[in-house]
Structures are given as C-alpha cells and as structure tokens.
Amino acid sequence: MIYLASDHAGLESKEEIKKYLLGLGIEVEDMGAFSLDPEDDYPDFVRPVAEAVANDPKRSRGIIMGGSGQG
C-alpha cells in the first residue's frame, strides 16, 4: 500500500502520481487534499499518512507533496 497526501500546492502532482501507480497495479490510498484550497494546511494531510505508515512499516509507504518542498 502506498499512501498519498498533499496540500493545495502538490495536488496536481499527487493526482499524476496516483494515476501512474494505479496504472502499475499498485494499491493506493489518497488521504487528501481532494480540492484546490489555498487555505489548506499541509500537516492536516501529512500526519495521517505518517501514522498509517508507522502502523504498518513493513508493507506500506507514503508519498507526500507540498509547496514547501518538505515532502
């Protein structure tokens, strides 16, 4: 399982990566953002990904994207 998340700045990239991974047959869970909202908050989307990967580190990974470059 690969968990994905982004704030508004990474939304377009996240959607492209999601399509690519799904095309490869990889299981993906999108944890947001789901719309272009300049007021969204990066940590609100990243934390659930980090928690999901921490709960199953041997079988899951996370990809996070945002405008700050921290992903």
C-alpha positions, 0 to 999 in steps of 0.5 A: 500500500502506498499512501498519498497526501498533499496540500493545495500546492502538490495536488496536481502532482499527487493526482499524476502520481496516483494515476501512474501507480494505479496504472502499475497495479499498485494499491493506493490510498489518497488521504487528501487534499481532494480540492484546490484550497489555498487555505489548506494546511499541509500537516492536516494531510501529512500526519495521517499518512505518517501514522498509517505508515508507522502502523504498518512499516513493513508493507506500506509507504507514503508519498507526500507533496507540498509547496514547501518542498518538505515532502 
